């Protein structure tokens, strides 16, 4: 499972011109599920993101987590994180999890964020053509790949 976590002042996602999810200060998370990913990877990733210390403390040091600041998360499923670009110029998505299981894991991941103490977790619409807007704060962007803990 892969995730791109961006510290944001705010973020929103719209489908057909209508905002379907948003967050204030916190994270915008793009999530991609790979073949072989299970609940275990979603649980690990949710725990790691909930405890990621990239918000500034009173000394302007990145020392606080999203839990500490009572921040929000906008989570968006994005299978293109699993792009294989080794050959040619057109990406292959053969490593992406099939859609039914990927949607289940995405929903499970969002629920795990809530179980890890994130009070407001907003979601995009799985499989929709989404337009994402955000104000990246910093910018701070962290990339996670659960393969490093396997």
Secondary structure, 3 states (H helix, E strand, C coil): CEEEEEEEEEEEEEECCEEEEEECCEEEEEEECECCCCHHHHHHHHHHHHCCEEEECCCCCEEEEHHHHCCEEEEEECHHHHCECCCCCCCECCCECCHHHHHHHHHHHHHHHHHCCCCEEEECCCCCCEEEEEEEEEEEEEEEEHHHHC
